[in-house]
Amino acid sequence: MKNLYTNGSIFLVPLKDGGFARGVVARASPDGKLLLGYFFGPRLASQAEADLSGLEPGSAILSLRFGDFGLLKGLWPVVGKLPEWNPAEWPMLKAVRRDPLGKLKPVLVRYDENDPSKRVSEEALKNDIDVPTDGLAGYGFVEAKLTKLLM
């Protein structure tokens, strides 16, 4: 089955307490199961309110790697595509792997520009830096995180 989402696809994420956030697929792994997404407010009351304009990477409230289950199962409806998709404007994120106990040094992780499932380098850091924590989010985590961010 062919995916209904590709780089530049705009989709809606249902929030836990009602309404929707918007998301953009910025990268997909070759099998389409792992994605890099940028997510946006404000909270939309309904799918009919889905304004597809003004989606710029710098205005994202969240960006992370996530699994495609919400899109694959139709829980997150695809509502459009950015008209002039340019991947250079939507960069692959850097992330830091952090030790939850704080005993190990943080590690900067870089992923392939075209494949969010392919780690290309790791670099031990002397000090932590302000970039997202490395990991892979499930659709439920993304919905909960966006709900909290858009309260």
N, C-alpha and C positions, 0 to 999 in steps of 0.2 A: 504494500500500500504506500503510495506516494504521500509525503508530508505536505500538509496544507500551509506550512510556514517555512520561510526561507529568510536569509539575511535581509533585514529591512522590513520584515513583517511587523505590523502593529497589532497588538492583542489586548484583551481586557482581562484583568485578574479580579475575581470576586473577593470582596473583603468580608471578614468574618462577621461584622456587625452591619452589613448592608452596603450597597454601592460597589464601585469598581475603581481600580487604578489602571493606568495604561502602561504597557510594556512594549519594548522594541527588541526583536531578535537581532543582536549584533554579530554573532558568530554561531555556527553550528558545527559539531563534529561531523566527520564524513558519514556516519550512520544516522545522524540527526537526533541522537538520544541525549546528547549533552550540549547545552547552549550557554552562551553568554548573553545576558539581558540587561538592559537599562530600563528603569521603572520610574514612573512619573505621577505626581499629583497634579491638580487637586483631586479630591475624591469626586467621582461622578455618581449621581443618584441613580442613573439607569444607563443601559447600553445605548439608548437613543441619544444621550448627551455626549457620546464619544467624539470629541473634537480631535482631529488627527493633525492639527497644525501645532506649531511651536514646540515640537519634540526635538530637543537639542541635547547632546550628551552632557553639557555643562549644567543643565537644569534638572538632571536626574536626581531623585531622592535616594536611589539605591541602584547599585549595579553589582551583579554577581553571576557566578556559574550555577546553573540549575538543570535538573532533569526535565525531560519533555512531557511527562505524564499529563499535566494539566492541559497542555495543547493537544496531545495525541488523543486524549479521551473527550475532547470538546468541552472541557470544563472552563477553559480559558478561550473564548471565541476570538478568532482572527478577524479583525475588522477593516484591514487595509494594508497598504504598503507605502513606505516612504517613497515619494515620487522620484527623487534623485538620490538613490542610495549610493553612498560613498564610504566604504569601510575605513578609509584613512581618517575620517571624521569621528568614527566610533571605535577607538582603540581597544585592543585587548588589555585587560586590567593586569596590573601587578598585584600580588597578594603576599601576605606574610604568614608563615606557619609559626604559630605561637605555642609555647609549652604552657598548658593550663596551670601547672604548678610553679612556673617561673624559674625553673632550675636550668633549663637549656636556653641558649641564645636564640633569638628569633632568626628565621631563615626567609630571605626574599625569594619568591618563586615566580618565574616567568613562564608564560605559556606561548605556544606557537601562535603567530598572528592570524592564522587561518583555521586553527583547530583548538578549541578550548579544552580538549581532552588530552592534549599532548604537551607535557612539561618539557621545556627546552633548557632551563637552567635553574640552579639553586645557588644562593650566595648567603653565607653566614653574615649576620649583621652584628656590629658592636652594640648598637642600641636599636630599639624598636622604632619604626617609622609609621607615619599616619597613612596607611593603606589598608584595604579590607583584609580580614583574616582569610587565609586560604581554606577552601572547603568546597563542598558541593551541596546545594540546597535542594530539598524536595519541594513539591508544589505546596504542601501544607505549611512549611516553614515560610515560604515566600508570601503566602496569603496572610499569615499571622504577623510577619514583620511589617508588611505594607499597611495592615490594619492599624498597627501601633503607630507607625510613622504618620498616618493620615488622620489621627484622632482630632 
